[in-house]
Amino acid sequence: MLTTTVTRSFVLSEKQVWRLIIAMLVLLQFSALFVPILEPDGALYAGIAKTMVIKHDYWNLYADGHDWLDKPHFPFWMAAVSFRLFGIHTWSYKLPAILFLLMGAWYTYRFAFHLYDEKVARWAVCILLTAEHLVISNNDVRAEPYLTGLIIAAVYHFYRRRILPGALFTAFAIMTKGMFALVPVCAAIGGHLLFMRNWKELFHWRWALAAILIALFITPELYALYRQFDQHPEKIVFGATGVSGIRFFFWDSQFGRFMNTGPIKGSGDPFFFFHTLLWAFLPWSVMLYAAVIIFIKKWKQQKEYYCICAALATFALFSLSRFQLPHYLNIIFPFFAILTAQYILSLHTEKGLKFFRVTQYTIIILIAVAGVVIDLLYKPAMHYAWLLLAGALLLLYLLLHYWLDKSTRQAVFYRTISISILLNLYLNTILYPDMMQYQSGSTAAAYANTHLPGKSIGLYQANSYAFDFYLQAPVLRPDSASGLIFTTPDAVASLQRQGYTCTIIRSFPHFYVSKLDLPFVRRATRAGALGERQLVAVKK
């Protein structure tokens, strides 16, 4: 009797366990806060926000020393605010993006809670915050963390018929990625009302009011574009004059890319996102595919269509577009997470539960093996530090095993989360920090800040957005070499043939860490995969 009483006193409710897990998942997102920003895009965006603050100019976007017309202003404004508050650092650039991502997790919880119940909401948040590409994207912060939070927030508020905050979040999303941001929001609300045949609500006047408010709220973006481009047709943009920033915002930036008629072109495979999702949504990708298939099979029995419509409409648009990058999918992960959580919790037959068990234990084993193989191939400086992480997760596993009700589904679910936390802590605290020594721009800037403080340095035939962001001095882009430059060995050899005296101050290994391949990951072949960049003093 005494033993039973003591044992029961240590048993935690699932809600308590969930809170413990959520605390770890929030810390997991912040574990990438101090890892240098990856090139090219993440460092480019950080450099644009830095330029805003240095120039005290929050209307114009500049990159490479020139006017920049591509993405809207909202994420740069958020990063600039953080820089003003905390200074220009890696962590102050990533901080607002991670906060918006966590806001997305909160709205995922609220949305799932209202659509289904509290358990689906809790599990959906866990699934979202362990989705692989969502976590690793915190090393390469672009527009997607902002969009992830803004889009699910907009859908939630429109679902609750809160037009003002819904319109505001939608406008912020548009000012983050362009008019395309309307697709998941409109598909979620409109698709649900359409399939529920709620014609009265579908054509309610409140949606016209929402459209008016959205148009009003995006006027800062339109003003900024007009001021920088439309008011100055003499500027050369995309190799031409007379380029309209407002036209680019409304058409070329999104629909022009989709139809491949805009100034920025691409090429794509219509099946790219189908196989990308298999690893990007790990460790839940198989469950997600099963959830979508079952949802479609039982289409007429469903009580809500918000998540499926938002996810599939956006997924289809991405697949048909010629511009395809893995991080595009992140913005619909909240909808995927809710669909997946609802599906897993709907499994009640032994056959269904066995499918969940076998699938997730297989994925757990594959992730564990992959982590060990990567560590053995790469051999980071902290080669065995992952054992500390493994020990911490093993302790958590034992505690959960003791505390939790021994329901099979619950045990499998939290074990899957544990292996995801272990893998991503390893990536964020051991692997990526070690890899960043090969990002020449950030390492060269750190060296220059210490040994050449305050010295202006030119980027000569070797552009580097990381060097531009991390150097604590003016970065020049000279047409001809003079003074201190950051360049390639080939450029140095060419300058020497032209009669310049080149003194190599220091050489740095060079590799784009955002584009990993096997020769680089393998320590035995890494040297052959590396390039080189040099800090050079040049005299005529």
NORRA-V516553 format. One record per backbone hydrogen bond with DSSP energy under -0.5 kcal/mol. CO is the residue of the C=O (numbers start at 1). NH is the residue of the N-H. Records with the same first field share a line. If there is no record, write none. Layout:
CO = NH, NH
//
This chain:
1 = 5
2 = 6
3 = 7
4 = 8
5 = 9
6 = 10
7 = 10
8 = 11
13 = 17
14 = 18
15 = 19
16 = 20
17 = 21
18 = 22
19 = 23
20 = 24
21 = 25
22 = 26
23 = 27
24 = 28
25 = 29
26 = 30
27 = 31
28 = 31
29 = 32
30 = 33
32 = 35
38 = 43
40 = 44
41 = 45
42 = 46
43 = 47
44 = 48
45 = 49
46 = 50
47 = 51
48 = 52
49 = 53
50 = 54
51 = 55
52 = 56, 57
56 = 58
61 = 68
63 = 66
66 = 63
68 = 70
71 = 70
73 = 76, 77
74 = 78
75 = 79
76 = 80
77 = 81
78 = 82
79 = 83
80 = 84
81 = 85
82 = 86
83 = 87
87 = 89
89 = 93
90 = 93, 94
91 = 95
92 = 96
93 = 97
94 = 98
95 = 99
96 = 100
97 = 101
98 = 102
99 = 103
100 = 104
101 = 105
102 = 106
103 = 107
104 = 108
105 = 109
106 = 110
107 = 111
108 = 112
109 = 113
110 = 114
111 = 115
112 = 116
117 = 121
118 = 122
119 = 123
120 = 124
121 = 125
122 = 126
123 = 127
124 = 128
125 = 129
126 = 130
127 = 130, 131
128 = 131
131 = 134, 135
132 = 136
133 = 137
135 = 138
136 = 139
137 = 140
139 = 38
143 = 147
144 = 148
145 = 149
146 = 150
147 = 151
148 = 152
149 = 153
150 = 154
151 = 155
152 = 156
153 = 157
154 = 158
155 = 159
156 = 160
157 = 162
158 = 161
161 = 163
162 = 166
163 = 167
164 = 168
165 = 169
166 = 170
167 = 171
168 = 172
169 = 173
170 = 174
171 = 175
173 = 176, 177
174 = 178
175 = 74
178 = 181
179 = 182
180 = 183
181 = 185
182 = 186
183 = 187
184 = 188
185 = 189
186 = 190, 191
187 = 191
188 = 192
189 = 193
190 = 194
191 = 195
192 = 196
193 = 198
194 = 197
197 = 199
198 = 202
199 = 203
201 = 204
204 = 207, 208
205 = 208, 209
206 = 210
207 = 211
208 = 212
209 = 213
210 = 214
211 = 215
212 = 216
213 = 217
214 = 218
216 = 219
218 = 221, 222
219 = 223
220 = 224
221 = 225
222 = 226
223 = 227
224 = 228
225 = 229, 230
226 = 231
229 = 232
232 = 235
233 = 242
235 = 237, 243
237 = 240
240 = 237
243 = 245
244 = 248
245 = 249
246 = 250
247 = 251, 252
248 = 253
249 = 179
251 = 254, 255, 256
252 = 257
254 = 258
255 = 259
256 = 261, 262
257 = 260, 322
263 = 265
269 = 272
271 = 275
272 = 276
273 = 277
275 = 278, 279
276 = 279, 280
277 = 281
279 = 282
280 = 133
281 = 284
282 = 132
284 = 288
285 = 289
286 = 290
287 = 291
288 = 292
289 = 293
290 = 294
291 = 295
292 = 296
293 = 297
294 = 298
296 = 299
298 = 301, 302
299 = 302
305 = 309
306 = 310
307 = 311
308 = 312
309 = 313
310 = 314
311 = 315
312 = 316
313 = 317
314 = 318
315 = 319
316 = 320
317 = 321
322 = 324
325 = 328
326 = 329
327 = 330
328 = 331
329 = 332
330 = 333
332 = 336
333 = 337
334 = 338
335 = 339
336 = 340
337 = 341
338 = 342
339 = 343
340 = 344
341 = 345
342 = 346
343 = 346, 347
344 = 347
346 = 348
349 = 353
350 = 354
351 = 355
352 = 356
353 = 357
354 = 358
355 = 359
356 = 360
357 = 361
358 = 362
359 = 363
360 = 364
361 = 365
362 = 366
363 = 367
364 = 368
365 = 369
366 = 370
367 = 371
368 = 372
369 = 373
370 = 374
371 = 375
372 = 376
373 = 377
374 = 378
375 = 379
377 = 523
380 = 383
381 = 383
382 = 385
384 = 387
385 = 388, 389
386 = 390
387 = 391
388 = 392
389 = 393
390 = 394
391 = 395
392 = 396
393 = 397
394 = 398
395 = 399
396 = 400
397 = 401
398 = 402
399 = 403
400 = 404
405 = 407
407 = 411
408 = 412
409 = 413
410 = 414
411 = 415
412 = 416
413 = 417
414 = 418
415 = 419
416 = 420
417 = 421
418 = 422
419 = 423
420 = 424
421 = 425
422 = 426
423 = 427
424 = 428
425 = 429
426 = 430, 431
427 = 432
430 = 434
431 = 435
432 = 436
434 = 437
435 = 438
436 = 439
438 = 440, 511
439 = 443
440 = 444
441 = 445
442 = 446
443 = 447
444 = 448
445 = 449
446 = 450
447 = 451
448 = 452
452 = 455
457 = 476
458 = 460, 486
459 = 461
464 = 468
465 = 469
466 = 470
467 = 471
471 = 473
474 = 457, 476
476 = 459
483 = 538
484 = 458
485 = 487, 536
486 = 460
487 = 534
488 = 492
489 = 493
490 = 494
491 = 495
492 = 496
493 = 497
494 = 498
495 = 500
496 = 499
500 = 502
501 = 503, 539
502 = 504
503 = 505, 537
506 = 535
508 = 533
510 = 531
511 = 513
512 = 515
517 = 521
518 = 522
521 = 523
522 = 525, 526
523 = 526
525 = 528, 529
526 = 529, 530
527 = 530
531 = 510
533 = 508
534 = 487, 536
535 = 505, 506
536 = 485, 538
537 = 503
538 = 483
539 = 501
//
